Amino acid sequence: MVRNARNTAEILLVAAILAAAWPAKPFAHEGHDHGDEGAKAQPAGSAPAKLPTGEVFLPKASQRLLNVRTVPAAVEKAQRGTELVGTVIADPAFEGRVQAPMDGQIELADGELSFVGKTVAAGDVLALLAPAMPVYERGTLQQVTADVEGKLRIAEQKLARLTRISGDYIPQREIEDTKTEIESLREQKRVLEPKAAERLQLKAPVSGIISVATVRAGQVVSARDTLFEIVDPKRIWIEAIGITGKDDDGAVSSANAVDVQGHKIPLTYIGRAPALRQQALPMLFKVDDPHASLGIGATVKVLIQHGTPAEGIVVPTASVVRAGNGLSQVWVKVAPERFAPKPVRTAPLDGDRVVVTHGLAAGDRVVVEASELINQVR
């Protein structure tokens, strides 16, 4: 009996020791939850990854490799810009057009025919034009020529007679009048004679590069047909469609063009047309330093700054990227190795910068380099 009681006491003691050593599962108080459903602060390892919250985990080594750079956002005053659609045109003072002055046939000049892309100087012969004559005009010309030749023979015979019987019987004035008549008839005959060897030279009106050449050797052209167009690629303008009532002569403070490759090209505002086109005002800009990508007829974006300066946060254009839903966003550094996306609303400033009007606060560390690379982390 005593032995059984002793065994029971030993069993209870061992059970108490095991119960004290076993980890107890915590119970939440009312209104709290201590379950194991919390997300990890950051993924294990050192590879960049996108967190479930939408933030991006980017280790320091990856930041140095991608050359990530951030700057604190600061509110400053800047003139808001307006984005226009522009077309590259030639400077009217350095653009030339060669048209056929009459019907004729194209022939080679110095054994060659000018072609597109050829550099020419003002006065260079581009081609030769052999005048063409219709059949009915040729018949009329032959009739007039025969009439002149007949009158010339009669005048020469008359002069011969007067010369033979000259003296007191024939007045000297009559002989001189006959000689004058003969000289006039000979000049008319010379003009009417066909000149197969005579050709009209088509010359370049300005210096530049041939942009259009619509002729071939032996081609028959009509009067006023455009045969060549010459432009100077270093003297070009941009015509943009402005905004009615806003872009007056004194409002445009600066302007820049951006081509399809993203090159920023400074412009000088020339003026605007007084007549509306497409319910807007055409505005003309001179290209100060033309880029090789600017061809005549190319479409570019024109960013102009005008109006009263407004407050906003200015960031580089490369900082603004597209989110998965197509909206604009920037990346902000929220921790040493974490970056969070922030939707923003922007307004154009120039080719390199934009003004963030909503979405950022002063002091946010905005990514200004490698934003597109962070945006691609999955």
Contacts in CASP RR format, 6 or more apart in sequence:
PFRMAT RR
TARGET T0000
AUTHOR 0000-0000-0000
METHOD contacts of the structure
MODEL  1
MVRNARNTAEILLVAAILAAAWPAKPFAHEGHDHGDEGAKAQPAGSAPAK
LPTGEVFLPKASQRLLNVRTVPAAVEKAQRGTELVGTVIADPAFEGRVQA
PMDGQIELADGELSFVGKTVAAGDVLALLAPAMPVYERGTLQQVTADVEG
KLRIAEQKLARLTRISGDYIPQREIEDTKTEIESLREQKRVLEPKAAERL
QLKAPVSGIISVATVRAGQVVSARDTLFEIVDPKRIWIEAIGITGKDDDG
AVSSANAVDVQGHKIPLTYIGRAPALRQQALPMLFKVDDPHASLGIGATV
KVLIQHGTPAEGIVVPTASVVRAGNGLSQVWVKVAPERFAPKPVRTAPLD
GDRVVVTHGLAAGDRVVVEASELINQVR
26 34 0 8 1.000
27 34 0 8 1.000
28 34 0 8 1.000
28 35 0 8 1.000
39 51 0 8 1.000
39 52 0 8 1.000
39 53 0 8 1.000
42 51 0 8 1.000
42 57 0 8 1.000
42 337 0 8 1.000
42 338 0 8 1.000
43 49 0 8 1.000
43 51 0 8 1.000
43 57 0 8 1.000
46 59 0 8 1.000
46 61 0 8 1.000
46 62 0 8 1.000
47 59 0 8 1.000
47 62 0 8 1.000
48 56 0 8 1.000
48 57 0 8 1.000
48 58 0 8 1.000
48 59 0 8 1.000
48 62 0 8 1.000
48 377 0 8 1.000
49 56 0 8 1.000
49 57 0 8 1.000
49 377 0 8 1.000
49 378 0 8 1.000
50 56 0 8 1.000
50 57 0 8 1.000
50 377 0 8 1.000
50 378 0 8 1.000
51 57 0 8 1.000
51 338 0 8 1.000
53 340 0 8 1.000
54 340 0 8 1.000
54 341 0 8 1.000
55 334 0 8 1.000
55 338 0 8 1.000
55 339 0 8 1.000
55 340 0 8 1.000
55 341 0 8 1.000
56 331 0 8 1.000
56 338 0 8 1.000
56 339 0 8 1.000
56 340 0 8 1.000
56 374 0 8 1.000
56 377 0 8 1.000
57 337 0 8 1.000
57 338 0 8 1.000
58 66 0 8 1.000
58 68 0 8 1.000
58 337 0 8 1.000
58 338 0 8 1.000
58 339 0 8 1.000
58 374 0 8 1.000
58 377 0 8 1.000
59 337 0 8 1.000
60 336 0 8 1.000
60 337 0 8 1.000
63 337 0 8 1.000
66 370 0 8 1.000
66 373 0 8 1.000
66 374 0 8 1.000
67 369 0 8 1.000
67 370 0 8 1.000
68 367 0 8 1.000
68 369 0 8 1.000
68 370 0 8 1.000
68 373 0 8 1.000
68 374 0 8 1.000
69 367 0 8 1.000
69 368 0 8 1.000
69 369 0 8 1.000
69 370 0 8 1.000
70 333 0 8 1.000
70 365 0 8 1.000
70 366 0 8 1.000
70 367 0 8 1.000
70 368 0 8 1.000
71 365 0 8 1.000
71 366 0 8 1.000
71 368 0 8 1.000
72 362 0 8 1.000
72 363 0 8 1.000
72 364 0 8 1.000
72 365 0 8 1.000
72 366 0 8 1.000
73 313 0 8 1.000
73 315 0 8 1.000
73 356 0 8 1.000
73 360 0 8 1.000
73 361 0 8 1.000
73 362 0 8 1.000
73 363 0 8 1.000
73 364 0 8 1.000
73 365 0 8 1.000
73 366 0 8 1.000
74 313 0 8 1.000
74 362 0 8 1.000
74 363 0 8 1.000
75 311 0 8 1.000
75 312 0 8 1.000
75 313 0 8 1.000
75 362 0 8 1.000
76 311 0 8 1.000
76 312 0 8 1.000
76 313 0 8 1.000
76 314 0 8 1.000
77 309 0 8 1.000
77 310 0 8 1.000
77 311 0 8 1.000
77 312 0 8 1.000
78 309 0 8 1.000
78 310 0 8 1.000
78 312 0 8 1.000
78 314 0 8 1.000
78 349 0 8 1.000
78 355 0 8 1.000
79 253 0 8 1.000
79 305 0 8 1.000
79 306 0 8 1.000
79 307 0 8 1.000
79 308 0 8 1.000
79 309 0 8 1.000
79 310 0 8 1.000
79 349 0 8 1.000
80 305 0 8 1.000
80 306 0 8 1.000
80 307 0 8 1.000
80 310 0 8 1.000
80 347 0 8 1.000
80 348 0 8 1.000
80 349 0 8 1.000
80 355 0 8 1.000
81 303 0 8 1.000
81 304 0 8 1.000
81 305 0 8 1.000
81 306 0 8 1.000
81 347 0 8 1.000
81 348 0 8 1.000
81 349 0 8 1.000
81 350 0 8 1.000
81 355 0 8 1.000
82 242 0 8 1.000
82 243 0 8 1.000
82 246 0 8 1.000
82 247 0 8 1.000
82 303 0 8 1.000
82 304 0 8 1.000
82 306 0 8 1.000
82 348 0 8 1.000
83 301 0 8 1.000
83 302 0 8 1.000
83 303 0 8 1.000
83 348 0 8 1.000
84 240 0 8 1.000
84 241 0 8 1.000
84 242 0 8 1.000
84 243 0 8 1.000
84 283 0 8 1.000
84 301 0 8 1.000
84 302 0 8 1.000
84 303 0 8 1.000
84 304 0 8 1.000
85 240 0 8 1.000
85 241 0 8 1.000
85 299 0 8 1.000
85 301 0 8 1.000
85 302 0 8 1.000
86 238 0 8 1.000
86 239 0 8 1.000
86 240 0 8 1.000
86 241 0 8 1.000
86 257 0 8 1.000
86 299 0 8 1.000
86 300 0 8 1.000
86 301 0 8 1.000
86 302 0 8 1.000
87 238 0 8 1.000
87 239 0 8 1.000
87 240 0 8 1.000
87 297 0 8 1.000
87 298 0 8 1.000
87 299 0 8 1.000
87 300 0 8 1.000
88 236 0 8 1.000
88 237 0 8 1.000
88 238 0 8 1.000
88 287 0 8 1.000
88 294 0 8 1.000
88 295 0 8 1.000
88 296 0 8 1.000
88 297 0 8 1.000
88 298 0 8 1.000
88 299 0 8 1.000
88 300 0 8 1.000
89 236 0 8 1.000
89 237 0 8 1.000
89 238 0 8 1.000
89 239 0 8 1.000
89 296 0 8 1.000
89 297 0 8 1.000
90 231 0 8 1.000
90 232 0 8 1.000
90 235 0 8 1.000
90 236 0 8 1.000
90 237 0 8 1.000
90 296 0 8 1.000
91 232 0 8 1.000
91 235 0 8 1.000
91 236 0 8 1.000
91 237 0 8 1.000
91 286 0 8 1.000
93 235 0 8 1.000
94 206 0 8 1.000
94 207 0 8 1.000
94 208 0 8 1.000
94 231 0 8 1.000
94 232 0 8 1.000
94 235 0 8 1.000
95 206 0 8 1.000
95 229 0 8 1.000
95 230 0 8 1.000
95 231 0 8 1.000
95 232 0 8 1.000
96 204 0 8 1.000
96 205 0 8 1.000
96 206 0 8 1.000
96 229 0 8 1.000
96 230 0 8 1.000
96 231 0 8 1.000
97 205 0 8 1.000
97 226 0 8 1.000
97 228 0 8 1.000
97 229 0 8 1.000
97 230 0 8 1.000
98 126 0 8 1.000
98 202 0 8 1.000
98 203 0 8 1.000
98 204 0 8 1.000
98 205 0 8 1.000
98 226 0 8 1.000
98 227 0 8 1.000
98 228 0 8 1.000
98 229 0 8 1.000
98 230 0 8 1.000
99 224 0 8 1.000
99 225 0 8 1.000
99 226 0 8 1.000
99 227 0 8 1.000
100 129 0 8 1.000
100 202 0 8 1.000
100 221 0 8 1.000
100 222 0 8 1.000
100 223 0 8 1.000
100 224 0 8 1.000
100 225 0 8 1.000
100 227 0 8 1.000
101 129 0 8 1.000
101 200 0 8 1.000
101 223 0 8 1.000
102 129 0 8 1.000
102 131 0 8 1.000
102 132 0 8 1.000
102 200 0 8 1.000
102 223 0 8 1.000
103 131 0 8 1.000
103 132 0 8 1.000
103 220 0 8 1.000
103 221 0 8 1.000
103 222 0 8 1.000
103 223 0 8 1.000
104 129 0 8 1.000
104 130 0 8 1.000
104 131 0 8 1.000
104 132 0 8 1.000
104 220 0 8 1.000
104 221 0 8 1.000
104 222 0 8 1.000
105 129 0 8 1.000
105 130 0 8 1.000
105 132 0 8 1.000
105 218 0 8 1.000
105 219 0 8 1.000
105 220 0 8 1.000
105 221 0 8 1.000
106 113 0 8 1.000
106 127 0 8 1.000
106 128 0 8 1.000
106 129 0 8 1.000
106 130 0 8 1.000
106 215 0 8 1.000
106 216 0 8 1.000
106 217 0 8 1.000
106 218 0 8 1.000
106 219 0 8 1.000
106 220 0 8 1.000
106 221 0 8 1.000
106 227 0 8 1.000
107 127 0 8 1.000
107 128 0 8 1.000
107 129 0 8 1.000
107 130 0 8 1.000
107 199 0 8 1.000
107 217 0 8 1.000
107 218 0 8 1.000
108 127 0 8 1.000
108 128 0 8 1.000
108 217 0 8 1.000
109 125 0 8 1.000
109 126 0 8 1.000
109 127 0 8 1.000
109 128 0 8 1.000
109 201 0 8 1.000
109 202 0 8 1.000
110 125 0 8 1.000
113 126 0 8 1.000
113 127 0 8 1.000
113 215 0 8 1.000
113 216 0 8 1.000
113 217 0 8 1.000
114 120 0 8 1.000
114 126 0 8 1.000
114 127 0 8 1.000
114 210 0 8 1.000
114 213 0 8 1.000
114 228 0 8 1.000
115 210 0 8 1.000
115 213 0 8 1.000
116 210 0 8 1.000
116 211 0 8 1.000
116 212 0 8 1.000
116 213 0 8 1.000
117 209 0 8 1.000
117 210 0 8 1.000
117 211 0 8 1.000
118 209 0 8 1.000
118 210 0 8 1.000
119 208 0 8 1.000
119 209 0 8 1.000
120 126 0 8 1.000
120 204 0 8 1.000
120 207 0 8 1.000
120 208 0 8 1.000
120 209 0 8 1.000
120 210 0 8 1.000
120 230 0 8 1.000
121 204 0 8 1.000
121 207 0 8 1.000
121 208 0 8 1.000
122 204 0 8 1.000
122 205 0 8 1.000
122 206 0 8 1.000
122 207 0 8 1.000
123 203 0 8 1.000
123 204 0 8 1.000
123 205 0 8 1.000
124 203 0 8 1.000
124 204 0 8 1.000
125 201 0 8 1.000
125 202 0 8 1.000
125 203 0 8 1.000
126 202 0 8 1.000
126 203 0 8 1.000
126 204 0 8 1.000
126 210 0 8 1.000
126 227 0 8 1.000
126 228 0 8 1.000
127 202 0 8 1.000
127 215 0 8 1.000
127 227 0 8 1.000
127 228 0 8 1.000
128 199 0 8 1.000
128 200 0 8 1.000
128 201 0 8 1.000
128 202 0 8 1.000
129 199 0 8 1.000
129 200 0 8 1.000
129 201 0 8 1.000
129 202 0 8 1.000
129 221 0 8 1.000
130 199 0 8 1.000
130 200 0 8 1.000
131 198 0 8 1.000
131 200 0 8 1.000
132 220 0 8 1.000
133 141 0 8 1.000
141 192 0 8 1.000
144 192 0 8 1.000
145 189 0 8 1.000
145 192 0 8 1.000
145 193 0 8 1.000
148 185 0 8 1.000
148 188 0 8 1.000
148 189 0 8 1.000
148 192 0 8 1.000
149 189 0 8 1.000
151 185 0 8 1.000
152 182 0 8 1.000
152 185 0 8 1.000
152 186 0 8 1.000
152 189 0 8 1.000
155 178 0 8 1.000
155 181 0 8 1.000
155 182 0 8 1.000
155 185 0 8 1.000
156 182 0 8 1.000
158 178 0 8 1.000
159 175 0 8 1.000
159 178 0 8 1.000
159 179 0 8 1.000
159 182 0 8 1.000
162 170 0 8 1.000
162 174 0 8 1.000
162 175 0 8 1.000
162 178 0 8 1.000
163 175 0 8 1.000
166 175 0 8 1.000
202 227 0 8 1.000
202 228 0 8 1.000
204 228 0 8 1.000
204 230 0 8 1.000
205 230 0 8 1.000
206 230 0 8 1.000
206 232 0 8 1.000
207 230 0 8 1.000
207 232 0 8 1.000
208 230 0 8 1.000
208 231 0 8 1.000
208 232 0 8 1.000
208 233 0 8 1.000
209 230 0 8 1.000
209 231 0 8 1.000
209 232 0 8 1.000
209 233 0 8 1.000
210 228 0 8 1.000
210 229 0 8 1.000
210 230 0 8 1.000
211 229 0 8 1.000
211 230 0 8 1.000
211 231 0 8 1.000
211 296 0 8 1.000
212 226 0 8 1.000
212 228 0 8 1.000
212 229 0 8 1.000
213 227 0 8 1.000
213 228 0 8 1.000
214 225 0 8 1.000
214 226 0 8 1.000
214 227 0 8 1.000
214 228 0 8 1.000
215 221 0 8 1.000
215 227 0 8 1.000
215 228 0 8 1.000
221 227 0 8 1.000
231 296 0 8 1.000
233 290 0 8 1.000
233 295 0 8 1.000
234 290 0 8 1.000
236 287 0 8 1.000
236 290 0 8 1.000
236 294 0 8 1.000
236 295 0 8 1.000
236 296 0 8 1.000
237 270 0 8 1.000
237 284 0 8 1.000
237 285 0 8 1.000
237 286 0 8 1.000
237 287 0 8 1.000
238 257 0 8 1.000
238 267 0 8 1.000
238 284 0 8 1.000
238 285 0 8 1.000
238 287 0 8 1.000
238 300 0 8 1.000
238 302 0 8 1.000
239 282 0 8 1.000
239 283 0 8 1.000
239 284 0 8 1.000
239 285 0 8 1.000
240 282 0 8 1.000
240 283 0 8 1.000
240 284 0 8 1.000
240 285 0 8 1.000
240 302 0 8 1.000
240 304 0 8 1.000
241 277 0 8 1.000
241 278 0 8 1.000
241 280 0 8 1.000
241 281 0 8 1.000
241 282 0 8 1.000
241 283 0 8 1.000
242 272 0 8 1.000
242 280 0 8 1.000
242 281 0 8 1.000
242 282 0 8 1.000
242 283 0 8 1.000
243 280 0 8 1.000
243 281 0 8 1.000
244 276 0 8 1.000
244 279 0 8 1.000
244 280 0 8 1.000
244 281 0 8 1.000
245 281 0 8 1.000
246 306 0 8 1.000
246 307 0 8 1.000
247 272 0 8 1.000
247 281 0 8 1.000
247 283 0 8 1.000
247 304 0 8 1.000
247 306 0 8 1.000
249 271 0 8 1.000
249 272 0 8 1.000
251 306 0 8 1.000
251 307 0 8 1.000
252 269 0 8 1.000
252 283 0 8 1.000
252 304 0 8 1.000
252 305 0 8 1.000
252 306 0 8 1.000
253 305 0 8 1.000
253 306 0 8 1.000
253 307 0 8 1.000
254 304 0 8 1.000
254 305 0 8 1.000
254 350 0 8 1.000
255 266 0 8 1.000
255 267 0 8 1.000
255 268 0 8 1.000
255 269 0 8 1.000
255 285 0 8 1.000
255 302 0 8 1.000
255 303 0 8 1.000
255 304 0 8 1.000
255 305 0 8 1.000
256 264 0 8 1.000
256 265 0 8 1.000
256 266 0 8 1.000
256 267 0 8 1.000
256 302 0 8 1.000
256 303 0 8 1.000
256 350 0 8 1.000
256 351 0 8 1.000
257 264 0 8 1.000
257 265 0 8 1.000
257 267 0 8 1.000
257 285 0 8 1.000
257 287 0 8 1.000
257 294 0 8 1.000
257 300 0 8 1.000
257 301 0 8 1.000
257 302 0 8 1.000
257 303 0 8 1.000
258 264 0 8 1.000
258 265 0 8 1.000
258 300 0 8 1.000
258 301 0 8 1.000
258 302 0 8 1.000
258 303 0 8 1.000
258 351 0 8 1.000
259 265 0 8 1.000
259 291 0 8 1.000
259 293 0 8 1.000
259 294 0 8 1.000
259 298 0 8 1.000
259 300 0 8 1.000
260 293 0 8 1.000
260 298 0 8 1.000
260 300 0 8 1.000
261 293 0 8 1.000
263 291 0 8 1.000
263 293 0 8 1.000
264 350 0 8 1.000
264 351 0 8 1.000
264 352 0 8 1.000
265 287 0 8 1.000
265 288 0 8 1.000
265 289 0 8 1.000
265 290 0 8 1.000
265 291 0 8 1.000
265 294 0 8 1.000
265 300 0 8 1.000
266 288 0 8 1.000
266 289 0 8 1.000
267 285 0 8 1.000
267 286 0 8 1.000
267 287 0 8 1.000
267 288 0 8 1.000
267 302 0 8 1.000
268 285 0 8 1.000
268 286 0 8 1.000
268 288 0 8 1.000
269 283 0 8 1.000
269 284 0 8 1.000
269 285 0 8 1.000
269 304 0 8 1.000
270 284 0 8 1.000
270 285 0 8 1.000
270 286 0 8 1.000
271 283 0 8 1.000
271 284 0 8 1.000
272 281 0 8 1.000
272 282 0 8 1.000
272 283 0 8 1.000
272 284 0 8 1.000
273 281 0 8 1.000
273 282 0 8 1.000
273 283 0 8 1.000
273 284 0 8 1.000
283 302 0 8 1.000
283 304 0 8 1.000
285 302 0 8 1.000
287 294 0 8 1.000
294 300 0 8 1.000
303 348 0 8 1.000
303 349 0 8 1.000
303 350 0 8 1.000
303 351 0 8 1.000
305 349 0 8 1.000
305 350 0 8 1.000
310 355 0 8 1.000
312 355 0 8 1.000
312 356 0 8 1.000
312 357 0 8 1.000
313 355 0 8 1.000
313 356 0 8 1.000
313 360 0 8 1.000
313 362 0 8 1.000
313 366 0 8 1.000
314 349 0 8 1.000
314 353 0 8 1.000
314 354 0 8 1.000
314 355 0 8 1.000
314 356 0 8 1.000
315 330 0 8 1.000
315 353 0 8 1.000
315 354 0 8 1.000
315 356 0 8 1.000
315 360 0 8 1.000
315 366 0 8 1.000
315 368 0 8 1.000
316 352 0 8 1.000
316 353 0 8 1.000
316 354 0 8 1.000
316 368 0 8 1.000
317 351 0 8 1.000
317 352 0 8 1.000
317 353 0 8 1.000
317 354 0 8 1.000
318 368 0 8 1.000
318 369 0 8 1.000
318 371 0 8 1.000
318 372 0 8 1.000
319 330 0 8 1.000
319 331 0 8 1.000
319 366 0 8 1.000
319 367 0 8 1.000
319 368 0 8 1.000
319 371 0 8 1.000
320 328 0 8 1.000
320 329 0 8 1.000
320 330 0 8 1.000
320 344 0 8 1.000
320 346 0 8 1.000
320 354 0 8 1.000
320 371 0 8 1.000
321 328 0 8 1.000
321 329 0 8 1.000
321 330 0 8 1.000
321 331 0 8 1.000
321 371 0 8 1.000
321 372 0 8 1.000
321 375 0 8 1.000
322 328 0 8 1.000
322 329 0 8 1.000
322 375 0 8 1.000
323 329 0 8 1.000
323 341 0 8 1.000
323 343 0 8 1.000
327 343 0 8 1.000
328 343 0 8 1.000
328 344 0 8 1.000
328 345 0 8 1.000
328 346 0 8 1.000
329 341 0 8 1.000
329 342 0 8 1.000
329 343 0 8 1.000
329 344 0 8 1.000
330 341 0 8 1.000
330 342 0 8 1.000
330 344 0 8 1.000
330 356 0 8 1.000
330 360 0 8 1.000
330 366 0 8 1.000
330 367 0 8 1.000
330 371 0 8 1.000
331 339 0 8 1.000
331 340 0 8 1.000
331 341 0 8 1.000
331 342 0 8 1.000
331 366 0 8 1.000
331 367 0 8 1.000
331 371 0 8 1.000
331 374 0 8 1.000
331 375 0 8 1.000
332 339 0 8 1.000
332 340 0 8 1.000
332 341 0 8 1.000
332 342 0 8 1.000
332 360 0 8 1.000
332 364 0 8 1.000
332 365 0 8 1.000
332 366 0 8 1.000
332 367 0 8 1.000
333 339 0 8 1.000
333 365 0 8 1.000
333 367 0 8 1.000
334 340 0 8 1.000
339 367 0 8 1.000
339 374 0 8 1.000
341 375 0 8 1.000
342 359 0 8 1.000
342 360 0 8 1.000
342 364 0 8 1.000
343 359 0 8 1.000
344 356 0 8 1.000
344 358 0 8 1.000
344 359 0 8 1.000
344 360 0 8 1.000
345 356 0 8 1.000
345 357 0 8 1.000
345 358 0 8 1.000
345 359 0 8 1.000
346 354 0 8 1.000
346 355 0 8 1.000
346 356 0 8 1.000
346 357 0 8 1.000
347 354 0 8 1.000
347 355 0 8 1.000
347 357 0 8 1.000
348 354 0 8 1.000
348 355 0 8 1.000
349 355 0 8 1.000
360 366 0 8 1.000
367 374 0 8 1.000
END
